[in-house]
Amino acid sequence: KKAVKQEEELSSKILDKQIYLKDAISSMKHMKKDLEKSNRKLEKIAKYDVLSGLLNRQTLFAMMEVEIERALRTGTPLSGIMMDIDNFKYINDNYGHPLGDEIIEEIGRRLKDSLRKYDLAGRYGGEEFFIILPNTLQSQAYAWAERFRDDLCREPMRKKGHNLLVSASLGIAQFRPGDIRETWISRADQAMYRAKEGGRNRSVIEEA
């Protein structure tokens, strides 16, 4: 009887340990899934701008280097567009920064919807965006810029009870052999400022 009782107690302890181990393994599996999910979120945050959903500045620069190397290697054209939202300070000052944030978010969505699969767009900073158009001539980039600009200013953004017509100024620059990333950006930026100085809500190609 004593031996049977000891055997039963031992079996009970073994069963308890098995249940504990099963629960521990199940818990570890859930923890692993949660960790993988968190890592994916962190990876996304590391690559993308949280507000616009586009590439963040660091990732944008890295992808520019990739596309520059590809253009040089293959001899295909590469164009870039610097875009700035017109009168964005007025929007923030008169409607509040939360609404300004929603404008940034909406611009990001519209950019993603209008680009080809292999095109890239990133938030350069503040209300400025840079669009990378591989295998695209300057004239083709200008045509895209004008379509996007025209669609943007024609379709009101309905945010927080307001119908806002938002416009943008765009500067187009084709990558040139001998350029580095900074000079390419600078030429697109200069073209964009010429669009601003010319009255805003327009696309301007870089000066030859």
Contacts in CASP RR format, 6 or more apart in sequence:
PFRMAT RR
TARGET T0000
AUTHOR 0000-0000-0000
METHOD contacts of the structure
MODEL  1
KKAVKQEEELSSKILDKQIYLKDAISSMKHMKKDLEKSNRKLEKIAKYDV
LSGLLNRQTLFAMMEVEIERALRTGTPLSGIMMDIDNFKYINDNYGHPLG
DEIIEEIGRRLKDSLRKYDLAGRYGGEEFFIILPNTLQSQAYAWAERFRD
DLCREPMRKKGHNLLVSASLGIAQFRPGDIRETWISRADQAMYRAKEGGR
NRSVIEEA
46 56 0 8 1.000
46 59 0 8 1.000
47 55 0 8 1.000
47 56 0 8 1.000
47 59 0 8 1.000
48 54 0 8 1.000
48 55 0 8 1.000
48 56 0 8 1.000
48 59 0 8 1.000
49 55 0 8 1.000
49 56 0 8 1.000
49 57 0 8 1.000
49 122 0 8 1.000
49 123 0 8 1.000
51 101 0 8 1.000
51 104 0 8 1.000
51 105 0 8 1.000
51 123 0 8 1.000
52 104 0 8 1.000
52 105 0 8 1.000
52 107 0 8 1.000
52 108 0 8 1.000
52 111 0 8 1.000
52 122 0 8 1.000
52 123 0 8 1.000
52 129 0 8 1.000
53 105 0 8 1.000
53 108 0 8 1.000
53 112 0 8 1.000
53 123 0 8 1.000
54 60 0 8 1.000
54 108 0 8 1.000
54 111 0 8 1.000
54 112 0 8 1.000
54 121 0 8 1.000
54 122 0 8 1.000
54 123 0 8 1.000
54 129 0 8 1.000
55 63 0 8 1.000
55 120 0 8 1.000
55 121 0 8 1.000
55 122 0 8 1.000
55 123 0 8 1.000
56 122 0 8 1.000
56 123 0 8 1.000
57 122 0 8 1.000
57 123 0 8 1.000
57 124 0 8 1.000
57 125 0 8 1.000
59 122 0 8 1.000
60 120 0 8 1.000
60 122 0 8 1.000
60 123 0 8 1.000
60 124 0 8 1.000
60 130 0 8 1.000
60 132 0 8 1.000
61 181 0 8 1.000
63 120 0 8 1.000
63 132 0 8 1.000
64 130 0 8 1.000
64 132 0 8 1.000
64 181 0 8 1.000
64 184 0 8 1.000
64 185 0 8 1.000
65 181 0 8 1.000
67 78 0 8 1.000
67 120 0 8 1.000
67 132 0 8 1.000
67 134 0 8 1.000
68 78 0 8 1.000
68 175 0 8 1.000
68 179 0 8 1.000
68 181 0 8 1.000
68 184 0 8 1.000
70 76 0 8 1.000
70 78 0 8 1.000
70 134 0 8 1.000
71 77 0 8 1.000
71 78 0 8 1.000
71 134 0 8 1.000
71 175 0 8 1.000
72 177 0 8 1.000
76 134 0 8 1.000
76 135 0 8 1.000
77 135 0 8 1.000
77 136 0 8 1.000
77 137 0 8 1.000
77 138 0 8 1.000
77 174 0 8 1.000
77 175 0 8 1.000
78 132 0 8 1.000
78 133 0 8 1.000
78 134 0 8 1.000
78 135 0 8 1.000
78 136 0 8 1.000
78 174 0 8 1.000
78 175 0 8 1.000
79 133 0 8 1.000
79 136 0 8 1.000
79 137 0 8 1.000
79 138 0 8 1.000
79 140 0 8 1.000
79 141 0 8 1.000
79 172 0 8 1.000
79 173 0 8 1.000
79 174 0 8 1.000
79 175 0 8 1.000
80 130 0 8 1.000
80 131 0 8 1.000
80 132 0 8 1.000
80 133 0 8 1.000
80 141 0 8 1.000
80 172 0 8 1.000
80 173 0 8 1.000
80 174 0 8 1.000
80 175 0 8 1.000
80 184 0 8 1.000
80 188 0 8 1.000
81 130 0 8 1.000
81 131 0 8 1.000
81 133 0 8 1.000
81 141 0 8 1.000
81 144 0 8 1.000
81 145 0 8 1.000
81 170 0 8 1.000
81 171 0 8 1.000
81 172 0 8 1.000
81 173 0 8 1.000
81 188 0 8 1.000
82 124 0 8 1.000
82 128 0 8 1.000
82 129 0 8 1.000
82 130 0 8 1.000
82 170 0 8 1.000
82 171 0 8 1.000
82 173 0 8 1.000
82 185 0 8 1.000
82 188 0 8 1.000
82 189 0 8 1.000
82 191 0 8 1.000
82 192 0 8 1.000
83 128 0 8 1.000
83 129 0 8 1.000
83 130 0 8 1.000
83 131 0 8 1.000
83 145 0 8 1.000
83 168 0 8 1.000
83 169 0 8 1.000
83 170 0 8 1.000
83 171 0 8 1.000
83 192 0 8 1.000
84 127 0 8 1.000
84 128 0 8 1.000
84 129 0 8 1.000
84 168 0 8 1.000
84 169 0 8 1.000
84 170 0 8 1.000
84 192 0 8 1.000
84 196 0 8 1.000
85 91 0 8 1.000
85 103 0 8 1.000
85 104 0 8 1.000
85 107 0 8 1.000
85 127 0 8 1.000
85 128 0 8 1.000
85 166 0 8 1.000
85 167 0 8 1.000
85 168 0 8 1.000
86 166 0 8 1.000
86 167 0 8 1.000
86 168 0 8 1.000
86 169 0 8 1.000
86 196 0 8 1.000
86 200 0 8 1.000
86 201 0 8 1.000
87 167 0 8 1.000
87 200 0 8 1.000
88 100 0 8 1.000
88 103 0 8 1.000
88 126 0 8 1.000
88 127 0 8 1.000
91 99 0 8 1.000
91 100 0 8 1.000
91 103 0 8 1.000
91 164 0 8 1.000
91 166 0 8 1.000
92 99 0 8 1.000
92 100 0 8 1.000
95 160 0 8 1.000
95 162 0 8 1.000
95 164 0 8 1.000
98 160 0 8 1.000
99 159 0 8 1.000
99 160 0 8 1.000
99 162 0 8 1.000
100 159 0 8 1.000
102 157 0 8 1.000
102 159 0 8 1.000
102 160 0 8 1.000
103 157 0 8 1.000
103 159 0 8 1.000
103 164 0 8 1.000
103 166 0 8 1.000
104 123 0 8 1.000
104 126 0 8 1.000
104 127 0 8 1.000
106 157 0 8 1.000
106 159 0 8 1.000
107 129 0 8 1.000
107 152 0 8 1.000
107 166 0 8 1.000
107 168 0 8 1.000
108 121 0 8 1.000
108 123 0 8 1.000
108 129 0 8 1.000
110 148 0 8 1.000
110 151 0 8 1.000
110 152 0 8 1.000
111 121 0 8 1.000
111 129 0 8 1.000
111 131 0 8 1.000
111 148 0 8 1.000
112 121 0 8 1.000
114 144 0 8 1.000
114 147 0 8 1.000
114 148 0 8 1.000
114 151 0 8 1.000
115 121 0 8 1.000
115 131 0 8 1.000
118 134 0 8 1.000
118 135 0 8 1.000
119 131 0 8 1.000
119 132 0 8 1.000
119 133 0 8 1.000
119 134 0 8 1.000
120 131 0 8 1.000
120 132 0 8 1.000
121 129 0 8 1.000
121 130 0 8 1.000
121 131 0 8 1.000
121 132 0 8 1.000
122 129 0 8 1.000
122 130 0 8 1.000
122 131 0 8 1.000
123 129 0 8 1.000
124 130 0 8 1.000
130 185 0 8 1.000
130 188 0 8 1.000
133 140 0 8 1.000
133 141 0 8 1.000
133 144 0 8 1.000
136 144 0 8 1.000
137 174 0 8 1.000
138 172 0 8 1.000
138 173 0 8 1.000
138 174 0 8 1.000
138 205 0 8 1.000
138 206 0 8 1.000
141 172 0 8 1.000
141 174 0 8 1.000
142 172 0 8 1.000
142 203 0 8 1.000
142 205 0 8 1.000
145 170 0 8 1.000
145 171 0 8 1.000
145 172 0 8 1.000
145 203 0 8 1.000
146 203 0 8 1.000
148 168 0 8 1.000
148 170 0 8 1.000
149 167 0 8 1.000
149 168 0 8 1.000
149 170 0 8 1.000
149 201 0 8 1.000
149 202 0 8 1.000
149 203 0 8 1.000
152 166 0 8 1.000
152 167 0 8 1.000
152 168 0 8 1.000
153 165 0 8 1.000
153 166 0 8 1.000
153 167 0 8 1.000
153 168 0 8 1.000
153 201 0 8 1.000
156 163 0 8 1.000
156 164 0 8 1.000
156 165 0 8 1.000
157 163 0 8 1.000
157 164 0 8 1.000
157 165 0 8 1.000
157 166 0 8 1.000
158 164 0 8 1.000
167 200 0 8 1.000
167 201 0 8 1.000
168 201 0 8 1.000
169 192 0 8 1.000
169 195 0 8 1.000
169 196 0 8 1.000
169 199 0 8 1.000
169 200 0 8 1.000
169 201 0 8 1.000
169 202 0 8 1.000
169 203 0 8 1.000
169 204 0 8 1.000
170 192 0 8 1.000
170 195 0 8 1.000
170 202 0 8 1.000
170 203 0 8 1.000
170 204 0 8 1.000
171 188 0 8 1.000
171 189 0 8 1.000
171 191 0 8 1.000
171 192 0 8 1.000
171 194 0 8 1.000
171 195 0 8 1.000
171 203 0 8 1.000
171 204 0 8 1.000
171 205 0 8 1.000
171 206 0 8 1.000
172 188 0 8 1.000
172 191 0 8 1.000
172 203 0 8 1.000
172 204 0 8 1.000
172 205 0 8 1.000
172 206 0 8 1.000
173 184 0 8 1.000
173 187 0 8 1.000
173 188 0 8 1.000
173 191 0 8 1.000
173 205 0 8 1.000
173 206 0 8 1.000
174 206 0 8 1.000
175 184 0 8 1.000
176 184 0 8 1.000
187 206 0 8 1.000
188 206 0 8 1.000
190 206 0 8 1.000
190 207 0 8 1.000
191 204 0 8 1.000
191 205 0 8 1.000
191 206 0 8 1.000
191 207 0 8 1.000
192 204 0 8 1.000
194 204 0 8 1.000
194 207 0 8 1.000
195 202 0 8 1.000
195 203 0 8 1.000
195 204 0 8 1.000
198 204 0 8 1.000
END
